[in-house]
């Protein structure tokens, strides 16, 4: 498993690329839909990349709860 700081940098980069925003355009607790326009399709793209990179499975029922960077990082840590 990658260190937490690396996980944050990776997830930030993926969100930034998918939403065409700078990886530092949002804080760890900001709502990603409001801060960078993360919509449901973009969310699926980010989830798929995070699942593959960290060999974790984010259940479909949990995706609605992924609103912030901190939410994503908590899912990655649960997969440890």
N, C-alpha and C positions, 0 to 999 in steps of 0.2 A: 504494500500500500504506500502511496506517495504521502509525504508530509502534508499537514493541514495547510500550510502557507502555499505549497505547490498546488494543492487542490483548489484553493481560492483563486489563485492566479489562472489556473486552467479554466475553471467555470466562468470567471470573469471574461476571459478571452473568447470562449464559446458564445456567451451571451452577447458580447460586443460584436462578434462577427455576424451572428445570426440577425441581430437587430440593426446592424450598420452604425453602431455607436461606439464611442471610446470605452475601453474596459474600465476606466475609472470614472465613467459618467454617472455612476450610481453607488450608493452606500450599501453596507451589508444588510440594513433593515428597511431599505426603500422598496416600495411596491414596484416590481419590475414592469408591470403593465403601464403604470403611470410614468415611471422614470425613463424608460427606454422603449416603450411600445411593444412589450412582449405579449403577443397574442397567442391564441391556442395552437396555431400551426407552428409558430416559432418555439413555443414551449415544448411541443413534441420533438422538434429538431434538437433542442438543447438536451432534453431528457435522453434521447437516443445516443447522443455523443457522450454524455456523462456515464450512462450505463455501460457503454462499450469501453470507455477509457478506464473505468474503475471496477469493472466486472461486478457491477451491482444491478439489482432489479428494483426499479421503483414501481410499486403496484399502481395500477390505473386509478384506484381510489385515492391515492396519495397525491396525484398530479394536481388536483384542485387546490391543494394546500401549499404548493410551491409558488409562493408569491414574492419571496425575497432571496437574495444571495445566501443568507444564513439558512433558509429553508433547504436550499440545494445542498449546502455543505453538511447539514444534519443528515440528509439522506445518504450522502457519500460515507459518512462516519458510521452509520448504521450497518452499512455493507461490509465493514471491517471484519 
